[in-house]
Amino acid sequence: MEPPRTPARPLARIRVLVAKPGLDGHDRGAKIVARALRDAGFEVIFTGIRQRVEAIVATALQEDVAVVGLSILSGAHVGLTTRVVEGLRAAGAEDIAVVVGGTIPAADLPRLRAAGAAAVYPTGTPLGVLIPEIRALASAQPGRHEETPCASA
């Protein structure tokens, strides 16, 4: 007779913040990404449009996210990404990965990486590429952002 099995504890979902910094008012792509991540099992916090960098950093800290995804179509991607990364570092949250998506010229990829972007997803990046890469980035972050059993289970 087999001993009774202990039910497996569910894993905590990876928390991702999807944010639209600056004055960019177009959010269709960000909403598509947020929904795809949610459907793939992530817990997604979507800030909506026209967010200040300080608000994005504060929300990332408050929500204890593993990844901040910035969706930028305005052309201000290098400056906004730099400010978000610097804000997280200043808050002692350098373990939060920052990724950037949107209208991004190939020539700006090295500048974004140098600014601290963990990954860059230009317009048209397939969701089938983005989702596993975000999962891998979150899993690579040390400490509090790992997929671990839920305390309430």
PAGU-511621 format. One record per atom (N, C-alpha, C): z, y, x; residue in three letters. Coordinates in Angstrom, 2 decimals, padded with zeros to 5 digits, always signed. Each point is the difference from the previous one (the first is absolute). Last residue first. Example, Ala and Ser with C-alpha at 12.3 -4.5 7.8 and 13.67 -1.06 7.14 Angstrom:
+---------+---------+---------+---------+
!       Z !       Y !       X ! residuo !
+---------+---------+---------+---------+
! +007.08 ! -002.25 ! +012.85 !     SER !
! +000.06 ! +001.19 ! +000.82 !     SER !
! +000.73 ! +001.09 ! -000.77 !     SER !
! -000.07 ! -005.72 ! +000.29 !     ALA !
! +000.00 ! +001.19 ! -000.89 !     ALA !
! +000.00 ! +001.20 ! +000.90 !     ALA !
+---------+---------+---------+---------+
//
This chain:
+---------+---------+---------+---------+
!       Z !       Y !       X ! residuo !
+---------+---------+---------+---------+
! +000.86 ! +028.24 ! -000.36 !     ALA !
! -000.47 ! -001.33 ! -000.43 !     ALA !
! +001.06 ! -001.05 ! +000.19 !     ALA !
! +000.18 ! +004.76 ! +001.30 !     SER !
! +000.40 ! -000.28 ! -001.39 !     SER !
! -000.40 ! -001.40 ! -000.46 !     SER !
! -001.13 ! +001.86 ! +004.32 !     ALA !
! +001.45 ! -000.16 ! -000.08 !     ALA !
! +000.44 ! -000.41 ! -001.39 !     ALA !
! -004.84 ! -001.22 ! +002.21 !     CYS !
! +000.65 ! +001.05 ! -000.77 !     CYS !
! +001.49 ! -000.28 ! -000.07 !     CYS !
! -003.10 ! -001.75 ! +004.12 !     PRO !
! +000.48 ! -000.34 ! -001.34 !     PRO !
! +000.71 ! +001.17 ! -000.65 !     PRO !
! -003.71 ! +001.34 ! +003.44 !     THR !
! +001.20 ! -000.82 ! +000.09 !     THR !
! +000.46 ! -000.35 ! -001.41 !     THR !
! -004.02 ! +002.61 ! +003.13 !     GLU !
! +000.12 ! -000.73 ! -001.26 !     GLU !
! +001.17 ! -000.97 ! +000.17 !     GLU !
! +000.04 ! +004.54 ! +002.83 !     GLU !
! -000.55 ! -001.34 ! -000.03 !     GLU !
! +000.10 ! -000.58 ! -001.41 !     GLU !
! +001.60 ! +004.39 ! +001.78 !     HIS !
! -001.19 ! -000.09 ! -000.83 !     HIS !
! -000.60 ! -001.38 ! -000.08 !     HIS !
! +003.96 ! +001.65 ! +002.69 !     ARG !
! +000.24 ! +000.07 ! -001.43 !     ARG !
! -001.21 ! -000.23 ! -000.89 !     ARG !
! -000.33 ! -001.24 ! +005.23 !     GLY !
! +001.18 ! +000.31 ! -000.81 !     GLY !
! -000.19 ! -000.01 ! -001.48 !     GLY !
! -004.21 ! +000.88 ! +003.37 !     PRO !
! +001.31 ! -000.62 ! +000.23 !     PRO !
! +001.00 ! +000.36 ! -001.08 !     PRO !
! -005.48 ! -000.54 ! -000.44 !     GLN !
! +001.02 ! +001.03 ! +000.15 !     GLN !
! +001.37 ! -000.66 ! +000.17 !     GLN !
! -004.08 ! -002.39 ! -000.90 !     ALA !
! +000.22 ! +000.26 ! +001.41 !     ALA !
! +001.08 ! +001.05 ! +000.23 !     ALA !
! -001.56 ! -001.19 ! -004.36 !     SER !
! +000.72 ! -001.14 ! +000.56 !     SER !
! +000.33 ! +000.21 ! +001.47 !     SER !
! -002.65 ! +003.18 ! -002.28 !     ALA !
! +001.36 ! +000.01 ! -000.54 !     ALA !
! +000.83 ! -001.12 ! +000.60 !     ALA !
! -004.56 ! +000.17 ! +001.15 !     LEU !
! +000.71 ! +001.16 ! +000.54 !     LEU !
! +001.44 ! +000.02 ! -000.46 !     LEU !
! -002.82 ! -003.28 ! -001.83 !     ALA !
! +000.30 ! -000.29 ! +001.40 !     ALA !
! +000.76 ! +001.16 ! +000.65 !     ALA !
! -001.54 ! +000.57 ! -004.42 !     ARG !
! +001.04 ! -001.03 ! +000.02 !     ARG !
! +000.42 ! -000.30 ! +001.45 !     ARG !
! -003.63 ! +002.85 ! -000.62 !     ILE !
! +001.24 ! +000.69 ! -000.39 !     ILE !
! +001.16 ! -001.00 ! +000.03 !     ILE !
! -004.24 ! -001.77 ! +000.74 !     GLU !
! +000.40 ! +000.83 ! +001.13 !     GLU !
! +001.29 ! +000.76 ! -000.30 !     GLU !
! -002.06 ! -002.66 ! -003.38 !     PRO !
! +000.66 ! -000.81 ! +001.02 !     PRO !
! +000.44 ! +000.82 ! +001.22 !     PRO !
! -002.23 ! +002.46 ! -003.48 !     ILE !
! +001.22 ! -000.65 ! -000.46 !     ILE !
! +000.64 ! -000.89 ! +001.07 !     ILE !
! -004.32 ! +002.26 ! +000.75 !     LEU !
! +001.17 ! +000.87 ! -000.02 !     LEU !
! +001.29 ! -000.76 ! -000.32 !     LEU !
! -004.29 ! -002.13 ! -000.23 !     VAL !
! +000.37 ! +000.28 ! +001.39 !     VAL !
! +001.33 ! +000.74 ! +000.03 !     VAL !
! -001.96 ! -000.97 ! -004.13 !     GLY !
! +000.27 ! -001.28 ! +000.63 !     GLY !
! +000.34 ! +000.11 ! +001.48 !     GLY !
! -001.47 ! +003.72 ! -002.59 !     LEU !
! +001.40 ! -000.31 ! -000.28 !     LEU !
! +000.41 ! -001.32 ! +000.63 !     LEU !
! -003.99 ! +003.02 ! +002.14 !     PRO !
! +000.27 ! -000.98 ! -001.06 !     PRO !
! +001.49 ! -000.27 ! -000.18 !     PRO !
! -002.28 ! +004.67 ! +001.65 !     THR !
! +000.66 ! -001.18 ! +000.58 !     THR !
! +000.29 ! -000.99 ! -001.12 !     THR !
! -001.89 ! +004.44 ! -000.67 !     GLY !
! -000.85 ! -001.17 ! -000.05 !     GLY !
! +000.61 ! -001.24 ! +000.64 !     GLY !
! +001.56 ! +004.81 ! +001.61 !     THR !
! -000.54 ! -000.28 ! -001.33 !     THR !
! -000.93 ! -001.20 ! +000.07 !     THR !
! +003.41 ! +000.01 ! +003.96 !     PRO !
! -000.97 ! +000.95 ! -000.55 !     PRO !
! -000.46 ! -000.43 ! -001.41 !     PRO !
! +004.47 ! -001.06 ! +002.88 !     TYR !
! -000.91 ! -000.66 ! -000.94 !     TYR !
! -000.96 ! +001.03 ! -000.59 !     TYR !
! +003.83 ! -001.00 ! +004.33 !     VAL !
! -000.82 ! +000.99 ! -000.70 !     VAL !
! -001.03 ! -000.75 ! -000.82 !     VAL !
! +005.22 ! -000.82 ! +002.63 !     ALA !
! -001.32 ! -000.48 ! -000.40 !     ALA !
! -000.71 ! +001.12 ! -000.75 !     ALA !
! +004.10 ! +000.83 ! +002.13 !     ALA !
! -000.04 ! -001.42 ! +000.35 !     ALA !
! -001.35 ! -000.61 ! -000.34 !     ALA !
! +001.31 ! +005.24 ! +001.35 !     ALA !
! -000.45 ! -000.85 ! -001.11 !     ALA !
! -000.10 ! -001.45 ! +000.48 !     ALA !
! +001.17 ! +003.98 ! +002.73 !     GLY !
! +001.02 ! -000.96 ! -000.45 !     GLY !
! -000.40 ! -000.85 ! -001.18 !     GLY !
! -002.44 ! +003.35 ! +002.87 !     ALA !
! +001.01 ! +000.71 ! -000.79 !     ALA !
! +001.07 ! -000.94 ! -000.54 !     ALA !
! -003.79 ! -001.68 ! +002.33 !     ALA !
! +000.84 ! +000.73 ! +000.95 !     ALA !
! +001.12 ! +000.76 ! -000.71 !     ALA !
! -003.22 ! -002.15 ! -002.65 !     ARG !
! +000.80 ! -001.02 ! +000.69 !     ARG !
! +000.95 ! +000.67 ! +000.98 !     ARG !
! -003.07 ! +002.78 ! -002.11 !     LEU !
! +001.00 ! -000.48 ! -000.96 !     LEU !
! +000.90 ! -001.05 ! +000.62 !     LEU !
! -003.61 ! +001.61 ! +002.54 !     ARG !
! +000.99 ! +001.08 ! -000.19 !     ARG !
! +001.09 ! -000.44 ! -000.97 !     ARG !
! -003.73 ! -002.90 ! +000.72 !     PRO !
! +000.90 ! +000.05 ! +001.16 !     PRO !
! +001.09 ! +001.07 ! -000.14 !     PRO !
! -003.25 ! -000.27 ! -003.54 !     LEU !
! +000.87 ! -001.18 ! +000.10 !     LEU !
! +000.90 ! +000.04 ! +001.23 !     LEU !
! -003.61 ! +003.19 ! -001.34 !     ASP !
! +001.42 ! +000.36 ! -000.14 !     ASP !
! +000.94 ! -001.20 ! +000.12 !     ASP !
! -004.87 ! -000.26 ! +000.07 !     ALA !
! +000.43 ! +000.75 ! +001.18 !     ALA !
! +001.49 ! +000.35 ! -000.04 !     ALA !
! -002.27 ! -002.06 ! -003.71 !     ALA !
! +000.31 ! -000.96 ! +001.08 !     ALA !
! +000.51 ! +000.72 ! +001.24 !     ALA !
! +000.74 ! +002.26 ! -004.83 !     PRO !
! -001.10 ! -000.24 ! +000.93 !     PRO !
! +000.44 ! -000.95 ! +001.13 !     PRO !
! +001.94 ! +000.32 ! -005.09 !     ILE !
! +000.40 ! +000.17 ! +001.40 !     ILE !
! -001.19 ! -000.31 ! +000.91 !     ILE !
! +001.91 ! +000.24 ! -005.26 !     THR !
! -001.22 ! +000.48 ! +000.63 !     THR !
! +000.32 ! +000.37 ! +001.44 !     THR !
! +003.33 ! -003.52 ! -002.00 !     GLY !
! -000.73 ! +001.10 ! -000.63 !     GLY !
! -001.26 ! +000.33 ! +000.75 !     GLY !
! +005.24 ! -002.19 ! +001.22 !     GLY !
! -001.27 ! -000.36 ! -000.58 !     GLY !
! -000.67 ! +001.21 ! -000.60 !     GLY !
! +004.37 ! -001.85 ! +003.51 !     VAL !
! -000.76 ! +001.10 ! -000.59 !     VAL !
! -001.31 ! -000.55 ! -000.54 !     VAL !
! +005.48 ! -001.55 ! +001.60 !     VAL !
! -001.43 ! -000.30 ! -000.02 !     VAL !
! -000.70 ! +001.11 ! -000.76 !     VAL !
! +005.05 ! -001.20 ! +002.52 !     VAL !
! -000.80 ! +000.96 ! -000.75 !     VAL !
! -001.46 ! -000.40 ! +000.15 !     VAL !
! +005.21 ! -002.52 ! +000.50 !     ALA !
! -001.40 ! +000.14 ! +000.41 !     ALA !
! -000.70 ! +001.00 ! -000.90 !     ALA !
! +005.30 ! -000.47 ! +001.47 !     ILE !
! -000.88 ! +000.04 ! -001.17 !     ILE !
! -001.42 ! +000.23 ! +000.49 !     ILE !
! +003.73 ! +000.06 ! +002.95 !     ASP !
! -000.37 ! -001.38 ! -000.36 !     ASP !
! -000.85 ! -000.06 ! -001.25 !     ASP !
! +002.02 ! +004.01 ! +001.86 !     GLU !
! -001.25 ! -000.35 ! +000.67 !     GLU !
! -000.43 ! -001.43 ! -000.27 !     GLU !
! +003.72 ! +003.29 ! -001.61 !     ALA !
! -000.68 ! -001.07 ! -000.75 !     ALA !
! -001.34 ! -000.35 ! +000.63 !     ALA !
! +003.38 ! +003.67 ! +000.88 !     GLY !
! +000.42 ! -001.29 ! +000.55 !     GLY !
! -000.65 ! -001.19 ! -000.68 !     GLY !
! -000.82 ! +004.84 ! -000.65 !     ALA !
! +001.03 ! -000.57 ! -000.89 !     ALA !
! +000.50 ! -001.35 ! +000.51 !     ALA !
! -003.49 ! +002.28 ! +002.23 !     ALA !
! +001.14 ! +000.92 ! +000.03 !     ALA !
! +001.16 ! -000.51 ! -000.85 !     ALA !
! -004.10 ! -002.38 ! -000.08 !     ARG !
! +000.67 ! -000.15 ! +001.30 !     ARG !
! +001.24 ! +000.88 ! +000.07 !     ARG !
! -002.73 ! +000.45 ! -003.79 !     LEU !
! +000.70 ! -001.29 ! -000.02 !     LEU !
! +000.74 ! -000.23 ! +001.31 !     LEU !
! -002.68 ! +003.85 ! -000.28 !     GLY !
! +001.13 ! +000.09 ! -000.93 !     GLY !
! +000.80 ! -001.29 ! -000.07 !     GLY !
! -004.02 ! +000.11 ! +002.53 !     GLU !
! +001.06 ! +000.78 ! +000.66 !     GLU !
! +001.24 ! +000.12 ! -000.89 !     GLU !
! -003.80 ! -002.05 ! -001.87 !     VAL !
! +000.55 ! -000.84 ! +001.07 !     VAL !
! +001.14 ! +000.73 ! +000.70 !     VAL !
! -002.34 ! +002.47 ! -003.20 !     VAL !
! +000.77 ! -001.08 ! -000.65 !     VAL !
! +000.65 ! -000.88 ! +001.07 !     VAL !
! -002.89 ! +003.43 ! +001.51 !     ARG !
! +001.25 ! +000.55 ! -000.56 !     ARG !
! +000.84 ! -001.08 ! -000.68 !     ARG !
! -004.28 ! -001.18 ! +001.68 !     THR !
! +000.89 ! +000.38 ! +001.10 !     THR !
! +001.34 ! +000.48 ! -000.54 !     THR !
! -003.41 ! -000.81 ! -003.08 !     THR !
! +000.53 ! -001.25 ! +000.53 !     THR !
! +001.00 ! +000.29 ! +001.11 !     THR !
! -002.31 ! +003.66 ! -001.81 !     LEU !
! +000.97 ! -000.55 ! -000.95 !     LEU !
! +000.62 ! -001.30 ! +000.51 !     LEU !
! -003.43 ! +002.06 ! +002.63 !     GLY !
! +001.20 ! +000.83 ! -000.09 !     GLY !
! +001.05 ! -000.58 ! -000.92 !     GLY !
! -004.19 ! -002.20 ! +000.27 !     VAL !
! +000.68 ! -000.05 ! +001.30 !     VAL !
! +001.31 ! +000.79 ! -000.07 !     VAL !
! -002.88 ! -000.07 ! -003.89 !     HIS !
! +000.66 ! -001.27 ! +000.28 !     HIS !
! +000.75 ! -000.03 ! +001.32 !     HIS !
! -002.70 ! +003.27 ! -003.00 !     ALA !
! +001.20 ! +000.38 ! +000.76 !     ALA !
! +000.78 ! -001.22 ! +000.48 !     ALA !
! -003.96 ! +000.06 ! -002.91 !     GLY !
! -000.38 ! +000.36 ! +001.36 !     GLY !
! +001.17 ! +000.39 ! +000.87 !     GLY !
! -000.10 ! -001.70 ! -004.75 !     SER !
! -000.19 ! +001.44 ! +000.18 !     SER !
! -000.50 ! +000.41 ! +001.37 !     SER !
! +001.48 ! -004.34 ! -002.12 !     LEU !
! -001.43 ! +000.25 ! -000.12 !     LEU !
! -000.35 ! +001.43 ! +000.38 !     LEU !
! +004.16 ! -004.04 ! +000.40 !     ILE !
! -000.38 ! +001.38 ! +000.27 !     ILE !
! -001.52 ! +000.12 ! -000.04 !     ILE !
! +004.71 ! -003.28 ! -000.72 !     SER !
! -001.37 ! +000.07 ! -000.48 !     SER !
! -000.44 ! +001.45 ! +000.10 !     SER !
! +004.05 ! -003.35 ! +002.27 !     LEU !
! -000.47 ! +001.34 ! -000.33 !     LEU !
! -001.46 ! -000.08 ! -000.42 !     LEU !
! +004.48 ! -003.46 ! +000.39 !     GLY !
! -001.45 ! +000.09 ! -000.03 !     GLY !
! -000.41 ! +001.38 ! -000.45 !     GLY !
! +004.51 ! -002.67 ! +002.23 !     VAL !
! -000.46 ! +001.18 ! -000.74 !     VAL !
! -001.51 ! +000.02 ! +000.13 !     VAL !
! +003.93 ! -004.13 ! +000.54 !     VAL !
! -001.28 ! +000.64 ! +000.33 !     VAL !
! -000.18 ! +001.23 ! -000.87 !     VAL !
! +003.95 ! -002.57 ! -000.26 !     ALA !
! -000.46 ! -000.53 ! +001.28 !     ALA !
! -001.24 ! +000.72 ! +000.48 !     ALA !
! +004.18 ! +001.98 ! -003.29 !     VAL !
! -001.30 ! -000.67 ! +000.06 !     VAL !
! -000.29 ! -000.53 ! +001.40 !     VAL !
! +003.88 ! +002.33 ! -002.78 !     ASP !
! +000.10 ! -001.02 ! +001.04 !     ASP !
! -001.28 ! -000.82 ! +000.11 !     ASP !
! +001.28 ! +003.98 ! -002.82 !     GLU !
! -000.50 ! -001.25 ! -000.57 !     GLU !
! +000.02 ! -001.16 ! +000.99 !     GLU !
! +001.37 ! +004.42 ! +001.31 !     GLN !
! +000.78 ! -000.35 ! -001.19 !     GLN !
! -000.39 ! -001.36 ! -000.55 !     GLN !
! -002.51 ! +001.81 ! +003.61 !     LEU !
! +001.36 ! -000.33 ! +000.41 !     LEU !
! +000.83 ! -000.49 ! -001.18 !     LEU !
! -004.35 ! +001.54 ! -000.87 !     ALA !
! -000.08 ! -001.21 ! +000.83 !     ALA !
! +001.39 ! -000.45 ! +000.43 !     ALA !
! -000.36 ! +004.11 ! -002.26 !     THR !
! -000.20 ! -001.13 ! -000.91 !     THR !
! -000.06 ! -001.31 ! +000.78 !     THR !
! +000.25 ! +004.01 ! +002.48 !     ALA !
! +001.25 ! -000.24 ! -000.74 !     ALA !
! -000.12 ! -001.20 ! -000.93 !     ALA !
! -003.89 ! +001.40 ! +002.29 !     VAL !
! +000.99 ! -000.56 ! +000.94 !     VAL !
! +001.29 ! -000.33 ! -000.74 !     VAL !
! -003.27 ! +002.21 ! -002.47 !     ILE !
! -000.46 ! -001.36 ! +000.33 !     ILE !
! +001.01 ! -000.67 ! +000.91 !     ILE !
! +000.68 ! +004.52 ! -001.02 !     ALA !
! +000.30 ! -000.84 ! -001.16 !     ALA !
! -000.41 ! -001.45 ! +000.25 !     ALA !
! -001.06 ! +003.25 ! +003.25 !     GLU !
! +001.45 ! -000.18 ! -000.05 !     GLU !
! +000.41 ! -000.91 ! -001.17 !     GLU !
! -004.54 ! +001.33 ! +000.41 !     VAL !
! +000.38 ! -000.96 ! +001.04 !     VAL !
! +001.48 ! -000.31 ! -000.07 !     VAL !
! -002.39 ! +001.52 ! -004.49 !     ARG !
! +000.37 ! +000.62 ! +001.28 !     ARG !
! +000.42 ! -001.09 ! +000.97 !     ARG !
! -003.52 ! -000.69 ! -004.22 !     GLN !
! +001.36 ! -000.17 ! +000.49 !     GLN !
! +000.21 ! +000.71 ! +001.33 !     GLN !
! -003.83 ! -000.80 ! -003.64 !     ARG !
! +000.50 ! +001.28 ! +000.53 !     ARG !
! +001.47 ! -000.06 ! +000.44 !     ARG !
! -001.45 ! -003.99 ! -003.27 !     ILE !
! -000.79 ! +000.91 ! +000.83 !     ILE !
! +000.82 ! +001.20 ! +000.47 !     ILE !
! +002.19 ! -004.99 ! -001.03 !     GLY !
! -000.87 ! +000.93 ! -000.71 !     GLY !
! -000.64 ! +000.97 ! +000.98 !     GLY !
! +003.03 ! -003.83 ! +000.96 !     THR !
! +000.56 ! +001.35 ! -000.15 !     THR !
! -000.82 ! +000.91 ! -000.88 !     THR !
! +001.10 ! -005.52 ! +000.33 !     PHE !
! -001.13 ! +000.93 ! +000.06 !     PHE !
! +000.51 ! +001.40 ! -000.29 !     PHE !
! +001.81 ! -005.16 ! +001.63 !     ILE !
! +000.47 ! +001.28 ! -000.51 !     ILE !
! -001.16 ! +000.97 ! +000.19 !     ILE !
! +000.50 ! -005.70 ! -000.14 !     VAL !
! -000.71 ! +001.23 ! +000.35 !     VAL !
! +000.66 ! +001.19 ! -000.68 !     VAL !
! +000.63 ! -005.44 ! +001.67 !     GLU !
! +000.63 ! +000.98 ! -000.87 !     GLU !
! -000.54 ! +001.35 ! +000.43 !     GLU !
! -002.68 ! -004.84 ! +000.51 !     PHE !
! +000.77 ! +001.07 ! +000.61 !     PHE !
! +000.73 ! +000.80 ! -001.07 !     PHE !
! -003.16 ! -003.71 ! -000.77 !     GLY !
! +001.41 ! -000.31 ! +000.15 !     GLY !
! +000.85 ! +001.04 ! +000.69 !     GLY !
! -004.81 ! -000.06 ! -001.45 !     ALA !
! +000.16 ! -000.95 ! +001.11 !     ALA !
! +001.48 ! -000.29 ! +000.29 !     ALA !
! -001.32 ! +003.19 ! -003.27 !     ASP !
! -000.50 ! -001.29 ! -000.47 !     ASP !
! +000.14 ! -001.08 ! +001.06 !     ASP !
! +001.11 ! +004.43 ! +001.18 !     ARG !
! +000.95 ! -000.51 ! -001.01 !     ARG !
! -000.42 ! -001.38 ! -000.48 !     ARG !
! -002.95 ! +002.23 ! +002.85 !     LEU !
! +001.20 ! -000.41 ! +000.72 !     LEU !
! +001.04 ! -000.58 ! -000.96 !     LEU !
! -003.84 ! +001.82 ! -001.91 !     ALA !
! -000.34 ! -001.22 ! +000.73 !     ALA !
! +001.20 ! -000.52 ! +000.79 !     ALA !
! +000.42 ! +004.16 ! -002.22 !     ARG !
! -000.05 ! -001.12 ! -000.95 !     ARG !
! -000.31 ! -001.33 ! +000.70 !     ARG !
! -000.06 ! +003.95 ! +002.58 !     ALA !
! +001.37 ! -000.26 ! -000.48 !     ALA !
! +000.00 ! -001.20 ! -000.96 !     ALA !
! -004.19 ! +001.56 ! +001.51 !     VAL !
! +000.75 ! -000.67 ! +001.07 !     VAL !
! +001.39 ! -000.36 ! -000.47 !     VAL !
! -002.58 ! +002.51 ! -002.93 !     ILE !
! -000.60 ! -001.34 ! +000.15 !     ILE !
! +000.75 ! -000.79 ! +001.06 !     ILE !
! +001.19 ! +004.49 ! -000.60 !     LYS !
! +000.46 ! -000.82 ! -001.12 !     LYS !
! -000.57 ! -001.42 ! +000.07 !     LYS !
! -001.45 ! +003.16 ! +003.16 !     ALA !
! +001.42 ! -000.30 ! +000.23 !     ALA !
! +000.55 ! -000.89 ! -001.12 !     ALA !
! -004.41 ! +001.63 ! -000.46 !     GLY !
! +000.10 ! -001.00 ! +001.07 !     GLY !
! +001.44 ! -000.41 ! +000.25 !     GLY !
! -000.74 ! +003.53 ! -003.12 !     ARG !
! -000.53 ! -001.28 ! -000.48 !     ARG !
! +000.13 ! -001.10 ! +001.04 !     ARG !
! +001.27 ! +004.95 ! +000.01 !     ASP !
! +000.92 ! -001.12 ! +000.24 !     ASP !
! -000.53 ! -001.37 ! -000.44 !     ASP !
! -000.86 ! +005.67 ! +001.31 !     HIS !
! -000.74 ! -001.20 ! -000.41 !     HIS !
! +000.84 ! -001.23 ! +000.33 !     HIS !
! +001.00 ! +004.73 ! +001.09 !     GLY !
! +000.32 ! -000.36 ! -001.38 !     GLY !
! -000.70 ! -001.26 ! -000.49 !     GLY !
! +001.83 ! +002.79 ! +004.77 !     ASP !
! -001.00 ! -000.90 ! -000.53 !     ASP !
! +000.41 ! -000.47 ! -001.41 !     ASP !
! +002.49 ! +002.85 ! +003.25 !     LEU !
! -000.56 ! +000.55 ! -001.24 !     LEU !
! -001.07 ! -000.87 ! -000.64 !     LEU !
! +004.12 ! -001.95 ! +003.21 !     GLY !
! -000.85 ! +001.18 ! +000.01 !     GLY !
! -000.56 ! +000.35 ! -001.36 !     GLY !
! +001.37 ! -005.13 ! +000.89 !     PRO !
! +000.52 ! +001.26 ! +000.54 !     PRO !
! -001.00 ! +001.14 ! -000.12 !     PRO !
! +001.10 ! -004.82 ! -002.38 !     LYS !
! -001.15 ! +000.90 ! +000.09 !     LYS !
! +000.51 ! +001.34 ! +000.53 !     LYS !
! +001.87 ! -005.54 ! +000.09 !     ALA !
! +000.20 ! +001.43 ! -000.19 !     ALA !
! -001.31 ! +000.76 ! +000.20 !     ALA !
! +002.83 ! -005.06 ! -000.56 !     VAL !
! -001.37 ! +000.53 ! +000.02 !     VAL !
! +000.10 ! +001.47 ! -000.38 !     VAL !
! +003.53 ! -004.03 ! +001.93 !     LEU !
! -000.14 ! +001.30 ! -000.63 !     LEU !
! -001.45 ! +000.44 ! +000.16 !     LEU !
! +002.66 ! -005.03 ! +000.00 !     VAL !
! -001.02 ! +000.88 ! +000.57 !     VAL !
! -000.02 ! +001.29 ! -000.81 !     VAL !
! +003.04 ! -004.95 ! +000.90 !     ARG !
! -000.08 ! +001.30 ! -000.66 !     ARG !
! -000.97 ! +000.92 ! +000.76 !     ARG !
! +000.73 ! -005.61 ! -000.73 !     ILE !
! -000.22 ! +001.06 ! +000.98 !     ILE !
! -000.20 ! +001.30 ! -000.76 !     ILE !
! +002.95 ! -003.99 ! -002.12 !     ARG !
! -001.37 ! +000.47 ! +000.14 !     ARG !
! -000.06 ! +001.11 ! +001.03 !     ARG !
! +003.45 ! -004.25 ! -000.16 !     ALA !
! -000.10 ! +001.40 ! -000.38 !     ALA !
! -001.44 ! +000.44 ! +000.22 !     ALA !
! +001.04 ! -005.14 ! -001.04 !     LEU !
! -000.10 ! +000.97 ! +001.07 !     LEU !
! -000.04 ! +001.41 ! -000.58 !     LEU !
! +002.52 ! -004.41 ! -002.29 !     PRO !
! -001.24 ! +000.77 ! +000.07 !     PRO !
! +000.03 ! +000.99 ! +001.16 !     PRO !
! +002.54 ! -004.79 ! +000.00 !     ARG !
! +000.27 ! +001.39 ! -000.37 !     ARG !
! -001.30 ! +000.79 ! +000.11 !     ARG !
! +000.48 ! -005.35 ! -001.15 !     ALA !
! -000.32 ! +000.97 ! +001.05 !     ALA !
! +000.30 ! +001.40 ! -000.51 !     ALA !
! +002.66 ! -004.33 ! -001.84 !     PRO !
! -001.21 ! +000.79 ! -000.22 !     PRO !
! -000.20 ! +001.00 ! +001.13 !     PRO !
! +002.30 ! -004.76 ! +000.65 !     THR !
! +000.42 ! +001.38 ! -000.25 !     THR !
! -001.26 ! +000.81 ! -000.22 !     THR !
! +000.56 ! -005.36 ! -001.02 !     ARG !
! -000.55 ! +001.03 ! +000.87 !     ARG !
! +000.54 ! +001.36 ! -000.40 !     ARG !
! +002.25 ! -005.13 ! -000.41 !     PRO !
! -000.60 ! +001.12 ! -000.74 !     PRO !
! -000.46 ! +001.08 ! +000.97 !     PRO !
! -000.02 ! -005.04 ! +001.69 !     PRO !
! +001.00 ! +001.02 ! -000.32 !     PRO !
! -000.67 ! +001.14 ! -000.76 !     PRO !
! -001.85 ! -005.07 ! -000.37 !     GLU !
! -000.12 ! +001.22 ! +000.78 !     GLU !
! +001.12 ! +000.97 ! -000.35 !     GLU !
! -000.10 ! -005.54 ! -000.17 !     MET !
! +000.00 ! +001.18 ! -000.84 !     MET !
! +000.00 ! +001.25 ! +000.89 !     MET !
+---------+---------+---------+---------+
//
